[in-house]
Amino acid sequence: MARRLATEYTKVYLELSELEFHQFIQMFTMENFRMEIKILDNGDRELILYETNHQVTLSFVKQENQYICYGSYLIRDLELASLMRKAISTFKGSATVHRIYSNFTMIYQYHNGIVVSIKELNKERERIIYQYKDSLGEFERLYRSQWAEQEIYKIRMKINELLDKRNRHKDHVEMRNQIDQSLKELSNSLFILEA
C-alpha cells in the first residue's frame, strides 16, 4: 500500500457561526491536538495546530456574526489531515485536497462538505476516479427547461395572434391600445423566460 507523504489543502473555505466556531475548536480539542488560539484586536481569530516540527495556522476573519477561513495548508500528520477532512465535511466547507504519495497524487474536490470529484494524477496522465452527479437536480432542471420552452412557444403564438388582431383593427384606437398593452406584458414575460 502506498504511503501518504503529505496532504495539501488548497482553496479551503469555511464559513462558521459563533457556535460552529466553538464546535470546530472542540473537534480538535477532543482529539487532543496541541493547539493555540489567538484573538486579534479586530476580533479575528488564529487557530494554530502543532504537528511534529511544523505548525498549521488557520486564520478566521470575523465578518458580522460569521468566522470565515480561506487559505491553503500543507499537513504532514495523517491524523490532523483526517480531522481536517472531517471538519470540512461537518461544517460544509469547500476545498481542493491533494493527498500526495511518492508516485502519484489523489485530488479530492469538496463543495459544501461533499466530495464532488476525485482524480488521480501521476507523471503520465490525470484520471477521473469519481464525479458527483446530481441526477435529481438534472431532472428538475430538464423539466424546468422543457416547461420554459413550452411557455415561450405559447407566448409567441399569443403575440402572433395579437399582432394579426392589431393589423385588422388599424382604425380602432382604443382596441389597439389594449392590444399594445397586452403585447408589452407578453414581451416582458417572454424576455424573463428566455433569460
C-alpha positions as CSV (number, residue, x, y, z in Angstrom):
1,M,0.0,0.0,0.0
2,A,1.3,3.4,-0.9
3,R,2.3,5.7,2.0
4,R,0.9,9.2,2.0
5,L,3.7,11.8,2.3
6,A,1.5,14.8,3.0
7,T,-1.9,16.3,2.5
8,E,-2.2,19.8,0.9
9,Y,-5.5,21.6,1.5
10,T,-5.8,24.3,-1.2
11,K,-8.6,26.8,-1.6
12,V,-10.1,25.9,1.8
13,Y,-13.3,27.9,2.5
14,L,-15.2,27.6,5.8
15,E,-17.9,29.9,7.0
16,L,-18.8,29.3,10.6
17,S,-21.2,30.9,13.1
18,E,-20.0,31.7,16.6
19,L,-21.4,28.4,17.8
20,E,-19.9,26.4,14.9
21,F,-16.5,28.1,15.5
22,H,-16.5,26.8,19.1
23,Q,-17.6,23.3,17.9
24,F,-14.8,23.4,15.3
25,I,-12.2,24.1,18.1
26,Q,-13.8,21.4,20.3
27,M,-13.4,18.9,17.5
28,F,-9.7,19.4,17.6
29,T,-9.6,19.6,21.5
30,M,-11.4,16.2,21.8
31,E,-8.7,14.6,19.6
32,N,-6.0,16.0,22.0
33,F,-4.3,18.1,19.3
34,R,-1.8,20.6,20.7
35,M,-3.1,24.0,19.6
36,E,-3.2,27.7,20.4
37,I,-5.9,30.2,19.8
38,K,-5.1,33.8,19.2
39,I,-7.7,36.5,19.4
40,L,-6.6,39.6,17.4
41,D,-7.5,43.2,18.1
42,N,-10.2,43.3,15.3
43,G,-12.0,40.2,16.5
44,D,-10.3,37.9,14.0
45,R,-9.0,34.5,15.3
46,E,-6.0,32.4,14.5
47,L,-6.0,28.7,15.3
48,I,-2.5,27.3,15.4
49,L,-2.3,23.5,15.2
50,Y,1.0,21.9,16.1
51,E,2.5,18.9,14.3
52,T,6.0,17.5,14.8
53,N,8.4,20.2,13.7
54,H,5.6,22.0,11.9
55,Q,2.6,24.2,12.6
56,V,-0.6,24.9,10.7
57,T,-2.2,28.3,11.2
58,L,-5.9,28.7,10.3
59,S,-6.9,32.3,10.1
60,F,-10.6,33.2,10.7
61,V,-11.8,36.6,9.7
62,K,-14.7,37.9,11.6
63,Q,-17.5,39.4,9.4
64,E,-20.6,40.3,11.4
65,N,-21.6,37.1,13.2
66,Q,-19.5,34.7,11.0
67,Y,-15.9,33.5,11.0
68,I,-14.6,32.9,7.6
69,C,-11.5,30.8,6.9
70,Y,-9.9,31.0,3.5
71,G,-6.4,29.6,2.7
72,S,-4.1,26.8,1.8
73,Y,-2.4,24.4,4.3
74,L,0.2,21.6,4.0
75,I,-0.4,18.9,6.6
76,R,2.1,16.1,7.2
77,D,0.4,14.5,10.2
78,L,-2.1,11.9,8.9
79,E,-4.4,12.2,12.0
80,L,-4.5,16.0,11.6
81,A,-5.2,15.7,7.9
82,S,-8.0,13.2,8.6
83,L,-9.5,15.6,11.2
84,M,-9.3,18.5,8.8
85,R,-11.2,16.4,6.2
86,K,-13.8,15.7,8.9
87,A,-14.1,19.4,9.7
88,I,-14.6,20.4,6.1
89,S,-17.3,17.7,5.7
90,T,-19.0,18.5,9.1
91,F,-19.1,22.3,8.6
92,K,-20.0,22.1,4.9
93,G,-16.8,23.7,3.7
94,S,-15.2,23.8,0.2
95,A,-11.7,22.8,-0.6
96,T,-9.3,21.1,-3.0
97,V,-7.3,18.4,-1.2
98,H,-4.2,16.9,-2.7
99,R,-3.2,13.6,-1.0
100,I,0.4,13.3,-2.0
101,Y,2.1,9.9,-2.4
102,S,5.6,9.2,-3.9
103,N,4.4,8.3,-7.4
104,F,1.0,10.0,-7.7
105,T,-1.4,12.5,-6.1
106,M,-5.1,12.0,-5.4
107,I,-7.1,15.2,-5.8
108,Y,-10.4,15.5,-3.9
109,Q,-12.7,18.4,-4.6
110,Y,-15.2,19.3,-1.8
111,H,-18.2,21.5,-2.2
112,N,-20.5,22.2,0.7
113,G,-18.9,19.4,2.6
114,I,-19.5,16.8,-0.1
115,V,-16.8,15.2,-2.3
116,V,-17.8,16.1,-5.8
117,S,-14.8,14.7,-7.7
118,I,-11.7,12.5,-7.2
119,K,-8.9,12.4,-9.6
120,E,-5.6,10.5,-9.8
121,L,-2.7,12.5,-11.1
122,N,0.7,10.9,-12.0
123,K,3.5,11.7,-14.3
124,E,1.7,10.4,-17.4
125,R,-1.9,11.5,-17.0
126,E,-4.8,12.6,-14.9
127,R,-7.7,10.1,-14.5
128,I,-11.1,10.8,-13.1
129,I,-12.0,8.3,-10.4
130,Y,-15.3,9.7,-9.2
131,Q,-17.6,12.5,-10.4
132,Y,-20.6,13.6,-8.4
133,K,-23.8,13.5,-10.4
134,D,-26.9,15.4,-9.2
135,S,-29.4,13.3,-11.0
136,L,-32.5,14.7,-9.2
137,G,-31.2,18.2,-9.8
138,E,-30.6,17.4,-13.5
139,F,-34.1,16.0,-13.9
140,E,-35.5,19.1,-12.2
141,R,-33.5,21.4,-14.5
142,L,-34.6,19.4,-17.6
143,Y,-38.3,19.7,-16.5
144,R,-38.0,23.4,-16.0
145,S,-36.2,23.8,-19.3
146,Q,-39.0,22.0,-21.1
147,W,-41.6,23.9,-19.2
148,A,-39.9,27.2,-20.2
149,E,-39.7,26.2,-23.8
150,Q,-43.4,25.3,-23.8
151,E,-44.3,28.7,-22.2
152,I,-42.2,30.5,-24.8
153,Y,-44.0,28.8,-27.6
154,K,-47.4,29.6,-26.1
155,I,-46.4,33.3,-25.6
156,R,-45.1,33.6,-29.2
157,M,-48.3,32.1,-30.5
158,K,-50.4,34.6,-28.5
159,I,-48.2,37.5,-29.7
160,N,-48.7,36.5,-33.3
161,E,-52.5,36.4,-32.7
162,L,-52.5,39.8,-31.1
163,L,-50.3,41.3,-34.0
164,D,-52.8,39.9,-36.5
165,K,-55.7,41.3,-34.5
166,R,-53.9,44.7,-34.2
167,N,-53.5,44.8,-38.0
168,R,-57.2,44.1,-38.5
169,H,-58.2,46.9,-36.2
170,K,-55.9,49.7,-37.5
171,D,-58.6,52.4,-37.2
172,H,-59.8,51.5,-33.7
173,V,-57.5,53.4,-31.4
174,E,-58.9,52.0,-28.1
175,M,-58.6,48.4,-29.2
176,R,-55.1,49.0,-30.5
177,N,-54.1,50.5,-27.1
178,Q,-55.4,47.4,-25.3
179,I,-53.6,45.1,-27.7
180,D,-50.4,47.1,-27.3
181,Q,-50.6,46.8,-23.5
182,S,-51.1,43.0,-23.8
183,L,-48.2,42.8,-26.2
184,K,-46.0,44.7,-23.8
185,E,-46.8,42.4,-20.9
186,L,-46.3,39.3,-23.1
187,S,-42.9,40.5,-24.4
188,N,-41.8,41.2,-20.9
189,S,-42.8,37.6,-19.9
190,L,-41.0,36.3,-23.0
191,F,-37.9,38.2,-22.0
192,I,-37.9,36.7,-18.5
193,L,-38.4,33.2,-19.8
194,E,-35.7,33.5,-22.4
195,A,-33.2,34.8,-19.8
